[in-house]
Amino acid sequence: MPLRFRGYAPWGRAMQVRLEQVRDSPFQWDEAETVDAKEIGHPDVQALSPVRWRGEIRFADPGYLLTATYSYQQTLSCQRCLEPLVETVEQPMQLLPVRRSASAFRVQ
């Protein structure tokens, strides 16, 4: 059964993971997603590097533990500066989806 992280795919893209395979061994990934700065919808964001996602999902009774980090660089306009500001963003995250029924999960 694939688990879709649709709520965590802000640009309409989703990842699928087969949870029956995760019970035996953790699933790891490392990928980059290109996002146009216009998709962010904020006037100060001038440019974005590809967003890099690294993480792992593993069985953690009674659910599955997702541990991940995303990182990117953003170029922001600065009203007080003479030049745009380049900032590196790196954010860890953890989710614990827990099965409520045979087909549904909730996130803790």
C-alpha positions, 0 to 999 in steps of 0.5 A, a space after each residue: 500500500 503506497 503512502 502519499 505525502 501529498 500534504 507535504 508536497 507544496 508544489 503538487 508533486 507526491 512521493 509514494 512509499 510501499 509500507 510493506 517493504 519498509 517493515 523489513 528495511 528502512 527506505 532512504 532517499 536523497 533527491 533534489 526538486 527544482 522550484 521556480 521562485 514564482 511558484 512561492 508567491 512571495 514578492 521578496 523571493 527572487 531566486 531559489 536553488 533546487 530544494 534537496 530532500 534527504 530522509 528515511 522512513 522506518 517501521 516504528 510500532 504502531 506506525 512509521 517514523 519519517 525523519 527528513 531534512 530539506 535544504 536550499 538557498 534563496 535570494 531575497 530582495 532587501 529594501 535596506 541593502 544595496 544587493 539582494 540577500 542570499 540565505 541558506 535554509 536547512 530544516 529537519 522534520 519528523 512525522 509519525 503517521 499512525 494507522 487508524 484503520 486498514 486504509 487511513 493514517 493520521 500524523 502525530 
